[in-house]
Amino acid sequence: MSKIIKYSIYTLVSLGSLCVYSENEADIASSHFSTTNWIVLIVFLLGTTLVGELVKNKDKGLDAFFKGGNNLPWWAVSLSLIATKTSVATFIAVPAFVFSMNGNLTYLQMTIGFALGNILFVYVLLKEYYEEGIFSPYDFIQNRLGVKVSQLSRTFFMVGATMSQGVRLLGTALVLSVITGQSTVVCIGIIALFAVIWSYIGGITTVVWTDAIQFVIFIFGACFALFYAIGDIPGGFGEMMAIADEKAKLVILDLSLDPHKTYTLWVGILGCTFFEFGSNAVDQVVTQRALCCKNLKEARKAVAFSVIGVATTWIMAFVGIALVAYYNINPLSDIVQASISSEPDRIFPYYVVNELPNGISGLIIAAMFAAGISTLDSALTALSQTSIMGVGSLIFPKLKTMDETKVVKISKIAIIVWGVILACLAYVFSFFQDGGLLALGFKVPGYAYGSLIGIAFLALMRKGNFTGIMAGSMLAIVAIAVMHYDGISFFWWFPVGAIIVIIVALIQSKFSSNTI
């Protein structure tokens, strides 16, 4: 129990110091975050930390730390998958996109791809992963295409994951910044500290169960915010929709073939499907959860059921509609309007803190805060596993024969190191928010994940060699850079990158076999 006390003290001291800071700041967004809300926030995080300690796998081995001993129930894994994919970015970026000057509901077209990508993973690669009893998709690639290709795929993952998780860390920091008035740097540091602690406690088992708790709070918080906002609008739902229609916020379908447009039906069906398939199949942050189930049947249920996570996106989009109507009737002050215009991702946290009842607002903010940490701690676990068991075991072969408890300790040190790296990246990304967190969160991993998806398909076909795959990957990166420069929608980067890698690798492989 001494560990629980230690983690709890760290948590309490960190939040307590922030509370003191917020009381000394005359910040427009933190002025209504009452003592009651602080109590709710602190109790929530202390309770989550306690749960993380109680549910952790008591086995000290690698299988327990990284795969939960393959003994986690499918429904908990499914809720964890949903929580990871929605995260705090969905809670603040989707309403912000709808609320923004040119925003509407066209982002919801992406949910088609989110659903199709899950189905594609269930029937294409999940069975192969379970039959080979692997720790990660990079082990699968190594079994099929060799060590060099697997190391290339691990490199792509670590680059893509650190960049995307840096964005998510920044998103959570912005939420905390709104409610405390503290600088983004301070908030990034606090969140990274909590994420490291939660990851350190019990590996993937702790991550999955705490994620499941967060999901329940997510849904409650999102629904409460939506119905409360509608209740505060004279005329209710009808008036809300009338105001939204007047401001052209209800546009949901865009059949444009212009590749420069980000949210169109074709992007949702094709580009976003590849993106979601990649997130499930080759991103260890997500795949690690699917590999924690008891068997393939349970894993398929977990991944398939997680499709309901798109409901969260729809709820948050209509929260954005409600905010449009609410602040049309109750205009923001000039000072607040200027602040929101410069950082639109702050609008929903601002509404929660300033308009919702005490206690409820604290619970919702705590849920968003913990969601960001849960997403981040799962990334830390995945990055630790990939860097130590994948890259590290090849550089230092002794890791393969070392006692598992020692390897787990080394992996925990890696968690701390990755926590520092992600914190630094989040700080850098804070200077590049011109497109909003929603766009930034998809763009930053685009250069790496297109190639990674292509490599996964080649592994499935047992085709290609390192030379061809490397050439294809470099060409894919160049092509994506050109698309980026030309303003092509970032969702197209994923299928284009994958197709280039596959074609180049197959051609090179065919040419090599013909010259032998």
Long-range contacts (C-beta under 8 A, 24 or more apart in sequence): 3-53, 3-201, 4-49, 4-50, 4-53, 7-49, 7-53, 7-197, 7-201, 8-46, 8-49, 8-50, 10-193, 10-197, 11-42, 11-45, 11-46, 11-49, 11-194, 11-197, 12-42, 12-46, 14-190, 14-193, 14-194, 15-41, 15-42, 15-45, 15-190, 16-42, 18-176, 18-180, 18-182, 18-186, 18-190, 19-180, 21-180, 21-181, 21-182, 21-186, 22-179, 22-180, 22-181, 22-182, 25-180, 25-181, 25-182, 26-181, 27-180, 27-181, 28-333, 28-335, 28-336, 28-339, 29-178, 29-179, 29-181, 29-339, 29-346, 29-349, 29-350, 29-353, 29-354, 30-178, 30-179, 30-180, 30-181, 30-353, 31-354, 32-353, 32-354, 32-361, 33-179, 33-180, 33-353, 33-361, 33-362, 33-365, 34-358, 34-362, 36-358, 36-359, 36-362, 37-179, 37-353, 37-358, 37-359, 37-361, 37-362, 37-365, 38-362, 39-362, 40-359, 40-362, 40-363, 40-366, 41-362, 41-365, 41-366, 41-369, 44-362, 44-363, 44-366, 44-367, 44-370, 45-194, 45-366, 45-369, 45-370, 48-198, 48-210, 48-213, 48-214, 48-370, 49-197, 49-198, 49-201, 51-209, 51-210, 51-213, 52-198, 52-201, 52-202, 52-206, 52-209, 52-210, 53-201, 53-202, 53-206, 55-202, 55-205, 55-206, 55-209, 56-201, 56-202, 56-203, 56-205, 56-206, 57-202, 57-203, 57-205, 60-404, 60-405, 60-408, 61-404, 61-405, 61-408, 62-389, 62-404, 62-407, 62-408, 62-411, 64-203, 64-205, 65-202, 65-203, 65-204, 65-408, 65-411, 66-135, 66-203, 66-204, 66-288, 66-381, 66-385, 66-389, 66-411, 67-135, 67-204, 67-288, 67-291, 67-292, 68-203, 68-204, 68-205, 68-208, 68-292, 69-205, 70-291, 70-292, 70-293, 70-294, 70-295, 71-294, 72-205, 72-208, 72-292, 72-293, 72-294, 73-298, 74-293, 74-294, 74-298, 74-299, 74-301, 74-302, 74-305, 75-301, 75-302, 75-305, 76-208, 76-209, 76-212, 77-208, 77-289, 77-290, 77-292, 77-293, 77-298, 77-299, 77-302, 78-301, 78-302, 78-303, 78-305, 78-306, 79-211, 79-212, 79-215, 79-216, 79-306, 80-207, 80-208, 80-209, 80-211, 80-212, 80-215, 80-289, 80-378, 81-286, 81-289, 81-290, 81-302, 81-303, 81-306, 81-309, 82-215, 82-306, 82-308, 82-309, 82-312, 83-211, 83-212, 83-214, 83-215, 83-218, 83-371, 83-374, 83-375, 84-211, 84-285, 84-286, 84-289, 84-374, 84-375, 84-378, 85-114, 85-279, 85-286, 85-306, 85-309, 86-218, 86-309, 86-312, 86-313, 86-371, 87-168, 87-171, 87-371, 87-372, 87-374, 87-375, 88-168, 88-171, 88-172, 88-175, 88-368, 88-369, 88-371, 88-372, 88-375, 89-167, 89-168, 89-171, 89-437, 89-438, 89-441, 90-312, 90-313, 90-316, 91-218, 91-222, 91-316, 91-348, 91-368, 91-371, 92-171, 92-174, 92-175, 92-345, 92-346, 92-347, 92-348, 92-349, 92-368, 92-437, 93-171, 93-345, 93-436, 93-437, 93-438, 93-441, 94-313, 94-316, 94-317, 94-319, 94-320, 94-438, 95-316, 95-317, 95-319, 95-320, 95-323, 95-347, 95-348, 96-320, 96-344, 96-345, 96-346, 96-347, 96-348, 96-436, 96-437, 96-438, 97-320, 97-344, 97-436, 97-438, 98-249, 98-317, 98-320, 98-321, 98-323, 98-324, 99-320, 99-323, 99-324, 99-344, 99-347, 100-344, 100-436, 103-249, 103-320, 104-248, 104-249, 104-250, 104-251, 104-252, 105-249, 105-250, 105-251, 105-252, 105-317, 105-321, 106-251, 106-252, 106-253, 106-254, 106-263, 106-264, 107-263, 107-313, 107-317, 107-438, 108-252, 108-313, 108-314, 108-317, 109-252, 109-253, 109-254, 109-263, 109-264, 109-265, 109-267, 109-268, 110-263, 110-267, 110-268, 110-272, 110-313, 110-491, 111-268, 111-310, 111-313, 111-314, 112-265, 112-268, 112-269, 112-272, 112-273, 113-267, 113-268, 113-269, 113-270, 113-271, 113-272, 113-273, 113-274, 113-275, 113-276, 113-491, 114-272, 114-276, 114-307, 114-309, 114-310, 114-313, 115-276, 115-307, 115-310, 116-269, 116-273, 116-276, 117-272, 117-273, 117-274, 117-275, 117-276, 117-277, 117-278, 117-279, 117-280, 118-276, 118-280, 118-303, 118-304, 118-306, 118-307, 119-304, 119-307, 120-273, 120-276, 120-277, 121-277, 121-280, 121-281, 121-303, 122-300, 122-303, 122-304, 124-277, 124-281, 124-460, 125-281, 125-456, 125-460, 126-290, 126-296, 126-299, 126-300, 126-303, 127-296, 128-460, 129-287, 129-290, 129-291, 130-291, 130-295, 130-296, 130-299, 131-296, 134-291, 135-291, 135-385, 135-389, 136-284, 136-287, 136-288, 136-291, 136-382, 136-385, 136-386, 136-389, 136-390, 137-281, 137-282, 137-284, 137-287, 137-456, 138-284, 138-386, 138-390, 139-390, 140-456, 140-459, 141-455, 141-456, 141-459, 144-459, 144-460, 144-462, 145-455, 145-458, 145-459, 145-462, 145-464, 145-465, 145-466, 145-469, 146-465, 146-466, 147-394, 148-466, 149-455, 149-459, 149-464, 149-465, 149-466, 149-469, 150-390, 151-390, 151-391, 151-394, 152-455, 152-466, 152-469, 152-470, 152-473, 153-282, 153-452, 153-455, 153-456, 154-386, 154-390, 154-391, 155-391, 156-448, 156-449, 156-451, 156-452, 156-455, 156-473, 157-282, 157-283, 157-284, 157-386, 157-448, 157-452, 158-383, 158-386, 158-387, 158-391, 159-447, 159-448, 160-283, 160-444, 160-445, 160-447, 160-448, 160-449, 160-452, 161-283, 161-284, 161-285, 161-379, 161-382, 161-383, 161-445, 162-383, 162-418, 162-421, 162-422, 162-425, 163-425, 163-444, 163-445, 163-448, 164-441, 164-444, 164-445, 165-285, 165-375, 165-376, 165-379, 165-422, 165-425, 166-422, 166-425, 166-426, 166-428, 166-429, 166-444, 167-426, 167-429, 167-437, 167-440, 167-441, 167-444, 168-372, 168-375, 168-376, 168-379, 168-441, 169-195, 169-372, 169-376, 169-422, 169-423, 169-425, 169-426, 170-426, 170-427, 170-429, 170-430, 170-437, 171-345, 171-372, 171-437, 171-441, 172-368, 172-369, 172-371, 172-372, 172-373, 172-376, 173-372, 173-426, 173-430, 174-343, 174-345, 174-346, 174-349, 174-437, 175-349, 175-365, 175-368, 175-369, 175-372, 176-369, 178-346, 178-349, 178-350, 178-353, 179-349, 179-353, 179-365, 184-427, 184-430, 185-427, 188-423, 188-426, 188-427, 188-430, 189-423, 191-369, 191-372, 191-373, 191-376, 192-376, 192-419, 192-420, 192-422, 192-423, 192-426, 193-419, 194-373, 195-373, 195-376, 195-377, 195-380, 195-419, 196-377, 196-380, 196-415, 196-416, 196-419, 198-373, 198-374, 198-377, 199-377, 199-378, 199-380, 199-381, 199-384, 199-415, 199-419, 200-412, 200-415, 200-416, 203-381, 203-408, 204-288, 204-289, 204-292, 204-378, 204-381, 205-292, 206-377, 207-374, 207-377, 207-378, 207-381, 208-289, 208-292, 210-370, 210-374, 210-377, 211-374, 211-378, 214-367, 214-370, 214-371, 214-374, 217-363, 217-364, 217-366, 217-367, 217-370, 218-312, 218-367, 218-371, 219-312, 219-315, 220-367, 221-363, 221-364, 221-367, 221-368, 222-312, 222-315, 222-316, 222-319, 223-315, 224-356, 224-360, 224-364, 225-319, 225-322, 225-348, 225-351, 225-352, 225-356, 225-364, 226-315, 226-318, 226-319, 226-322, 228-355, 228-356, 229-319, 229-322, 229-323, 229-325, 229-326, 229-351, 229-355, 230-322, 232-326, 232-355, 233-322, 233-325, 233-326, 233-329, 234-329, 239-325, 240-321, 240-322, 240-325, 241-321, 243-324, 243-325, 243-328, 243-329, 244-321, 244-324, 244-325, 247-324, 247-328, 249-320, 249-321, 249-324, 250-321, 259-488, 259-489, 259-492, 260-486, 260-487, 260-488, 260-489, 261-489, 262-439, 262-489, 262-490, 262-491, 264-489, 267-489, 267-491, 267-492, 270-492, 270-495, 271-489, 271-491, 271-492, 271-493, 271-494, 271-495, 272-491, 274-450, 274-453, 274-491, 274-494, 274-495, 274-498, 275-442, 275-449, 275-491, 275-494, 277-453, 278-449, 278-450, 278-452, 278-453, 278-456, 278-494, 278-498, 279-449, 281-453, 281-456, 282-449, 282-452, 282-453, 282-455, 282-456, 283-382, 283-449, 283-452, 284-382, 284-383, 284-385, 284-386, 285-378, 285-379, 285-382, 288-378, 288-381, 288-382, 288-385, 289-378, 316-348, 319-348, 320-348, 323-347, 323-348, 323-351, 326-351, 326-355, 343-433, 344-436, 345-433, 345-436, 345-437, 376-422, 379-418, 379-422, 380-415, 380-418, 380-419, 380-422, 381-415, 383-414, 383-415, 383-418, 384-411, 384-412, 384-414, 384-415, 384-418, 385-411, 387-414, 387-418, 388-414, 439-490, 442-490, 442-491, 443-484, 443-490, 446-480, 446-484, 446-490, 446-493, 446-494, 446-497, 447-477, 447-480, 447-481, 447-493, 447-497, 449-494, 449-497, 450-476, 450-480, 450-493, 450-494, 450-495, 450-496, 450-497, 450-498, 450-500, 450-501, 451-476, 451-477, 451-497, 451-498, 451-501, 453-494, 453-495, 453-497, 453-498, 454-497, 454-498, 454-499, 454-500, 454-501, 454-502, 454-505, 455-501, 457-498, 457-502, 458-501, 458-502, 458-505, 458-506, 463-505, 463-506, 463-509, 464-502, 464-505, 464-506, 464-508, 464-509, 465-505, 465-508, 465-509, 465-512, 467-508, 467-512, 468-504, 468-505, 468-506, 468-507, 468-508, 468-509, 468-512, 469-501, 469-504, 469-505, 471-504, 471-505, 471-508, 472-500, 472-501, 472-502, 472-503, 472-504, 472-505, 472-508, 473-501, 475-500, 475-501, 475-504, 476-500, 476-501
